[in-house]
């Protein structure tokens, strides 16, 4: 067996990951087809593990990873990883939000502009021979106040790209301060609730953020808002979205993520509530692709391998 440190890749990755890791001195076992049972059987052989989101990195699996030195998460979210166990065991964790933050920022703005200008509806109508200009009169982004909830890699990229649209940008992050600039106003969440026309969510899924956006919280905004969620669907439920839209608390929503993204596992309530959302013209969906571009697919590898080389 090779004396090089062994890395197991359990999810499909851009093919550049293999030569990047080999050039860094690792032996790569690329097995995107591998399932959880086999991972648990083999994991003790490996020094490193590269993952997306196929299987939870929970204690039962990690306890078998007796030689594991690091996990590389090809993406940003860490909600499927037992962070406490990693800390206890001294296993390093690297993720790569820098790799897809530009994609997320662009997607959020593009989807919002599409919603404001009825692009999907207008396109479908014109294809059917319907020429309805008044029914597709748009809303301008310029002059709006945009609240950015969470100012990490994704929130910063979104705000940076938004700055050229003649909007006022308010940014709130519970765990950061001193990040304001000429174009970004650092503020409290209460100020966003008072002043925002648009709210864009950029926080990870944690026990604190799960179901954070309740109906009562949304009612505390001083005026109806548009909601953009490219973060995690579990921060707001289907039911809350529908109630807020019915009450006019939300004027519309851009949803790249859902509280449950596996349609076949919907509960009966989720089926009913999702169908209500799907019937609304002021809701725009995409299948968790905000960070899923050809460029980010490769950039994530570069970021990840750079971190592994420098910290592992």
ABEGO torsion letter per residue (X at the ends): XBABBBBBBABBBBAAAAAAAAAAGBBBBBBAABBAAAAAAAAAABABBBBBAABBBBAAAAAABAABABBBBBEABAAABBAAAAAAAGBBBBBBAAAAAAAAAAAAAAAAAAAAAGAAAAAAAAAAGBBBAAAABBBBABGBBBBBBEABAAAAAAAAAAAAAGBBBBBBBAABBGABBAABBBBBAAAAAAABABBBBBBBBBAAABGABBAAAAAABABBBBBBBABBAAABBAAAAAAAAAAGABAEBBBABBABABAAABBAAAAAAAAAAAABAABBBBBGAAABBAAAAAAAAAAAAAAAAAAX
